[in-house]
Amino acid sequence: MSLNHQRLSLAATTRPPQRTPRKRLRSNENLPRVDVLVTCCGEPVEIILDTVRAACALDYPASRFRVRLLDDGGSIELRNAIMKLNTKWTHLSYHTRGKQSGKSFAKAGNLNYALFSLQTEDPPEFCTVVDADSILMPEFLRATLPHLLEDPEAALLTTRQYFYNLPRGDPLSQSRAYFYTCENTELDLLGHALDAGSGAVFRRNAILDAGGYPTYSFSEDWQLSLILRGLGKRTTQVQEVLQFGLVPTSLAGHLKQRNRWHIGHSQQISLLFPSVSKEIPENLRWDIALGGLSIMAGLVAYSVGFVALPFLLVSDGGFISAGSAFEVKIQLILAIAHVASAWAYDWARSAHAGVPFAPFAHAENSWLAAGKFD
């Protein structure tokens, strides 16, 4: 339970705890134009094609949206498959920067290629970003766009990720339910929701004004949210079930995914150097960098505790440093009070968010802390 979490909860409770209502665009007239950007880089072709088919079949006039597959893998097989699908869905197109090597900026570079190169002619008003393995529900655009159309100050809307291959009981907390239902819900109340993956919808001009997707970190979506917040833009979240994706199917894959996310957070610290992302205002660079330092400090604290605990348990010096039985009782009372307050804090957050989750859910992935320094 970090001080930052407590401050966030306190700030959020100053706003009425209300769920974002479901909204729908009903008309087919005067609808905004949208580009659906599907990013991929070497994923299995059939998985990518399932995503593309779902995107092409959205309940939205085909004349008002385009599906653009952005292939950083430069796959000839995939290009041919997309050309074949184009005979059925003429609003579908294939694009690639070619196979990338050197300083290509990964997914951020792929998206910036679309924003600054592909869309220079006939640009859309809105864009949505879809991962290669995320299936959009047919109502996706009609359910997300109203939130942005009714709030001119909102630059980006993020949607909760759901998964169709989640193991029973979710033993590794791969659903990230605590993040979406508690942490991001509280951020949403403040207009600062974090974009944490596939299914984001944004105003194209707002992202261009922010300099496009940031290239200093692997977690380009998360970092973009921080930049938009620093520039005074609103970012929002909807909990509605609007997409289904895939989680890693092995422990090694899960660890690799989480490590990549935290490498992205550690890369925030690079903003302390003036040569990195000069277009970001200095005060905002410091804010983002210090946030990265805070996240890494938390991982270090967990790691030190996990490493030290077994040695303390077997040491001759005694696990509890106390000179008398009375001091032991005092320490025991304080320990119980600490655990009880942590439980009460999580219960209060659960009640405020309106979603039940297990006590100490904020520490559900703490056991991975040491591995994130590999």
C-alpha positions, 0 to 999 in steps of 0.5 A: 500500500504505497503513499501514492495509492493513498493520495490517489484514493483520497483525491478520487473520493472527492468525486462522486463514485459513479460508473461510466454509463453505457452509451451508443451512437444510433444514427448512421448519418454524420458519423465521424471518420475513424482509422482502426490501426491493427499493429503486428510484428511476427505473430501467427498469421491466423491470429492476426487475420481473426483480429482483422476480420473482427475489425472489418465487421464492426457495426459502423458504415464501411464508408466511415472507417478504415482498417489499416494493418500495420505489419512491422514483420514485413510478412509476404504471407500476411500481405497476400492474405490481406489482399485476398480479404480486401476483395470482401472488405474494401476498407481494409489495407496492408501497410509496412515499414519493412522489416525493422532493425536498429532504432525503429522504436517498435510499436510506437514507431509503427503507430507514428508511421501511420499517424505521420506518414499514412494519414497525411492525406484524408486524415480521420478524426479518430483512431483506435489501436488494436493489438494483433490478438484482440478481437473487437466486439461489433459495437466497439465504435458505437460504444466508445465514440459517444464518450469522446464526442460528448466531452471535447476535452477528452483526448483518449478513451481506454477500454478494459481488456478481457481475455478468452483464454484466461485460466480458471481462477486466474492464478497469476492475476493475468486479467489485471482486474485490480488495475482496471476495476480499482486503480484505473477507475479511481484515475478515471474519476480524476480524468487521468485514466491510463491507456494500458493496452489494446482498444484505445480510441483517441482524437488524432489531432490531440495525439499529433499535438502531443508529438505522437506516441513517445519512443523513449519507452516500451510502454508507449501507451502508458507513457502517452497517457502521462504526457496527455495528463501533463498537457492538461488533456482528459483521458477516460476509461470504460469497463464495458466488455468491448474486446477479447484478447489472449494472455500468455499460456506459459509461466515463461511467457507471463514473466516475459510480458511483465518484465517488458512492462517494467522495463518500460517503466524503468525507461521513464527515468531516461527523461531526466536527461535533456537529450531525451524527448526534448519536445516534452516540457521540462516539468513534465519530464521530471514528473514522469521520470520520478514516477518511474523511479517510484515504481522501481523503488517499490520493486526494490523494496519487495525484492529486498524483503523477499530475499532477507526474510528466509535469512532472518528466519534461520538467523541466530539473532532472532527474528524479532528484536526485543528485549522483553516480552512486553516489547514483543507484545507491542510489536505483535500489536503493531503488526496486527494493526498494520495488516488490519489497516491494509485490509481495511484500505483495500476494502474501502477502495473496493467499496468505493469502486463498486467492484469486489476483489480480494484483500491485498489485491494490490500486492498480487504480483509482488512475488515477481518483483525480483525477476523484473531486474533480470 
